[in-house]
Amino acid sequence: MWSVFEYMSHNWSQIVDLTIEHFQLVGSAVAIAILIGVPIGIYLTTNKALAESVLQICSIIMTIPSIALFGLMIPILSIINQGIGFVPAFIALVLYSQLPIIRNTYVAISDVDPAIRDAAKGIGMTTWQRLMKVEIPNAFPVIMAGVRTAVVLSIGIGAIAAFIGAGGLGVLIDQGISRTNRDMVIAGAIGVSILSIFADTSLGFIQKRFTPKSA
């Protein structure tokens, strides 16, 4: 085990660079997933029939192995010369992030206490005002739980994306397997684990900081 830490100390700058690559891939993908998923989840609260279909589609996407999804996108994106690298990995992570974000947003907004909604209507709030000032603040903890799940999930899948040239900490795992270098594989796995813990802890702090005391 000491050899792993020795490898990490000798290759610290490379590991930091790969960690930054990994963070950029996951961060950008989840950010776009939030911009897509949260509005969809909110809209689905107004259309229960559509909600079931959308959540089923998202669930099906989640069951597709990441390597298979990457493989499916290679010929499609090759049309625009983006068959491997950042773009297919980015699209895959956005797709995989949709289920926890959409589902948690949908459930959280649907479960807001009707009495709170009625009180907001009673004081003359518009639908938009109720959403922004009442429903989202009360639903925020559950929505953030979905985001945290999506981030941790994406960090793990992002490591596999190194097999299609997307970079990140998965490069160490990929190269370690190719070279039968156990230290590289373990170093990559440790890096992914630490990044996951850091991201989840940071988002947990944000969740706690911005959750209304009444929620």
Beta strands, then each sheet from edge to edge (+ up, - down):
end
